[in-house]
Amino acid sequence: MGNMPRRPDTPQSVTGRVLAILGVFTEDVAPLSLNDISRLARLPLSTTLRIISELRQGGALTRDEDRRYSLNPIWLAPRSVYAPQREASAQPAQAGP
């Protein structure tokens, strides 16, 4: 099985593909199926599944009982709300004059 030619509208980099997937989710969108995400992001189904699996492992996406995906609201919250506060001694040292 050789390499299939890439569609011209498919992002070239992994970062572009991840951004394409995350970009299909908006505040007003209902949870999406794998096929919906693949179609909207203009990515092959296998690529979409692989990236979605990693985004789920990282906590960025959740999957409901109907196998539909949505952004994890806690992942979207500012990290400072959930991250432990650093101690003053853990702050980077200031450069001297």
C-alpha positions as CSV (number, residue, x, y, z in Angstrom):
1,M,0.0,0.0,0.0
2,G,1.7,3.2,-1.2
3,N,1.3,6.7,0.0
4,M,-2.0,8.3,-1.0
5,P,-1.7,11.7,-2.5
6,R,-2.6,14.4,0.0
7,R,-5.6,16.5,-0.6
8,P,-4.6,20.1,-1.3
9,D,-6.7,21.5,1.6
10,T,-5.1,19.1,4.2
11,P,-2.8,20.7,6.7
12,Q,0.8,19.7,6.1
13,S,2.2,19.7,9.6
14,V,1.0,17.8,12.7
15,T,0.4,21.1,14.4
16,G,-1.8,22.2,11.5
17,R,-3.8,19.0,11.8
18,V,-4.3,19.4,15.6
19,L,-5.3,23.0,15.1
20,A,-7.7,21.9,12.3
21,I,-9.4,19.4,14.7
22,L,-9.6,21.9,17.6
23,G,-10.9,24.5,15.2
24,V,-14.1,22.6,14.5
25,F,-15.2,23.0,18.1
26,T,-17.0,26.2,19.0
27,E,-19.0,27.3,22.0
28,D,-22.3,26.6,20.2
29,V,-21.5,23.3,18.6
30,A,-23.0,20.1,19.9
31,P,-20.7,17.2,20.5
32,L,-19.4,15.8,17.3
33,S,-18.8,12.3,15.9
34,L,-15.5,11.1,14.6
35,N,-16.8,11.3,11.1
36,D,-18.1,14.9,11.6
37,I,-14.7,16.0,13.0
38,S,-12.9,14.3,10.1
39,R,-15.1,16.0,7.5
40,L,-15.1,19.4,9.1
41,A,-11.3,19.4,9.7
42,R,-10.8,18.0,6.1
43,L,-8.6,15.2,7.4
44,P,-8.5,11.5,6.7
45,L,-10.5,9.4,9.2
46,S,-7.4,7.5,10.5
47,T,-5.5,10.7,11.1
48,T,-8.4,12.3,12.9
49,L,-8.8,9.2,15.1
50,R,-5.1,9.1,16.0
51,I,-5.0,12.8,16.9
52,I,-8.4,12.7,18.8
53,S,-7.1,9.7,20.9
54,E,-4.1,11.7,21.9
55,L,-6.2,14.8,22.7
56,R,-8.4,12.7,24.9
57,Q,-5.4,11.2,26.7
58,G,-4.1,14.8,27.3
59,G,-7.5,15.9,28.6
60,A,-8.3,18.3,25.8
61,L,-11.3,16.3,24.5
62,T,-14.0,14.2,26.2
63,R,-16.1,11.5,24.7
64,D,-19.7,10.8,25.7
65,E,-21.6,7.6,25.8
66,D,-22.8,8.2,22.2
67,R,-19.1,8.3,21.2
68,R,-19.3,12.0,20.4
69,Y,-16.5,14.4,21.2
70,S,-16.4,17.8,22.8
71,L,-13.8,20.1,24.2
72,N,-13.1,19.6,27.9
73,P,-14.2,22.8,29.7
74,I,-11.6,22.3,32.4
75,W,-8.8,22.1,29.8
76,L,-10.0,25.4,28.4
77,A,-9.9,27.2,31.7
78,P,-6.9,29.4,32.5
79,R,-4.2,27.1,33.9
80,S,-3.5,29.4,36.8
81,V,-6.9,28.5,38.3
82,Y,-6.0,24.9,38.6
83,A,-2.2,24.9,38.8
84,P,-0.6,25.0,42.2
85,Q,0.8,28.3,43.2
86,R,4.6,28.5,43.0
87,E,6.5,29.4,46.0
88,A,8.6,32.6,46.0
89,S,11.8,30.4,46.1
90,A,10.7,28.6,42.9
91,Q,10.5,31.9,40.9
92,P,13.3,32.5,38.4
93,A,16.1,34.6,39.7
94,Q,16.3,38.2,38.5
95,A,19.3,39.1,36.4
96,G,21.6,41.5,38.1
97,P,22.8,44.9,36.8
